[in-house]
């Protein structure tokens, strides 16, 4: 199916580029924040078993996982507020004009930081609804890495002025957090991005632990940001990109 935008660009909806990392029942599933890997377990009650290979009529499994620690997820400001606001309630549009930018985080002592200078090329745009940051090197290990105690790269809070100027509402990144892993619970970028507590931005989301394949070059796309319908501050998500030609 081909769509044509108002400015004449064509979008082939049969050629989506999936940025999500599938949730899996093994040690290859990525983890962060010291959580154990997900568990997929057949229900077993009163002699009944939810596993065909073990004699059951159907596969009927419980799945235990953490949205923040087990892969691609989208979160709202409820992640850092006393009241747990629902991403399902506050994300109610799903298609956005998006831009990919690739950056190699800058070394600052023991840290690796995404800096304002590295986002300078974004000033070519007047407005960006969804900003997708791909960190370099873009290795396949991102899809199975245990990030706990690795001090992953994070975003310098100075980058937020540019994001505000560009009216970014949805930020997507291939890291477990936009903030430093161990910052004493400050979560400075989260708070500033959502303007909590002074001016809460219910219209903004952060999507973490994506994987941007090399086939998706830097530039403009149409983003379909799909989430599971969880009444929770965060939910597993499946961001899908479409090229505009």
HELIX and SHEET records of a PDB file:
HELIX    1   1 UNK A   52  UNK A   54  5                                   3    
HELIX    2   2 UNK A   77  UNK A   79  5                                   3    
HELIX    3   3 UNK A   87  UNK A   90  1                                   4    
HELIX    4   4 UNK A  117  UNK A  124  5                                   8    
HELIX    5   5 UNK A  140  UNK A  143  5                                   4    
HELIX    6   6 UNK A  159  UNK A  165  1                                   7    
HELIX    7   7 UNK A  188  UNK A  194  1                                   7    
SHEET    1   A 2 UNK A   2  UNK A   4  0                                        
SHEET    2   A 2 UNK A  10  UNK A  12 -1                                        
SHEET    1   B 8 UNK A  17  UNK A  18  0                                        
SHEET    2   B 8 UNK A 234  UNK A 243 -1                                        
SHEET    3   B 8 UNK A  73  UNK A  75 -1                                        
SHEET    4   B 8 UNK A 205  UNK A 208 -1                                        
SHEET    5   B 8 UNK A 170  UNK A 173  1                                        
SHEET    6   B 8 UNK A 130  UNK A 135  1                                        
SHEET    7   B 8 UNK A  95  UNK A 103  1                                        
SHEET    8   B 8 UNK A 219  UNK A 227 -1                                        
SHEET    1   C 2 UNK A  39  UNK A  42  0                                        
SHEET    2   C 2 UNK A  61  UNK A  64 -1                                        
SHEET    1   D 2 UNK A  44  UNK A  45  0                                        
SHEET    2   D 2 UNK A  48  UNK A  49 -1                                        
SHEET    1   E 3 UNK A 106  UNK A 108  0                                        
SHEET    2   E 3 UNK A 111  UNK A 114 -1                                        
SHEET    3   E 3 UNK A 154  UNK A 155  1                                        
END                                                                             
